[in-house]
Amino acid sequence: MDRSDQRLSPEKGSSCRQQVGNEQGVETAMLNLLVLGLLVVYGGGVWKFWNGFNRTNFTEGKIRLTLLWPILLATNKSYRKNFNKALKGR
């Protein structure tokens, strides 16, 4: 065997292990990007609702309503209307 055969030989190299390692690294990186994206969206919702809270019909519970915005937005029609008021100023 010459040198090029040794580099490609499965017995001599660890290309299969490297490929699996690289795939896991890509999966981890994609998961990290997904988590980062979700945190950015969550933080943006918190920021917009907090700053627009005075436009809503709510008078108390600002912290609780702000922190729980994704759950309340998905489950409560009244909250959805007020969330849109806070975001858009309507």
Number of C-alpha atoms within 10 A of each C-alpha: 6 6 8 8 10 12 13 12 13 11 9 10 12 12 14 10 10 11 11 11 12 12 12 12 12 12 12 12 12 12 12 12 12 12 12 12 12 12 12 12 13 15 13 12 18 19 15 16 25 18 13 18 22 14 17 18 14 12 8 9 8 13 11 9 20 19 17 12 19 15 11 16 17 10 11 10 11 11 19 16 14 21 27 17 18 20 18 12 13 11
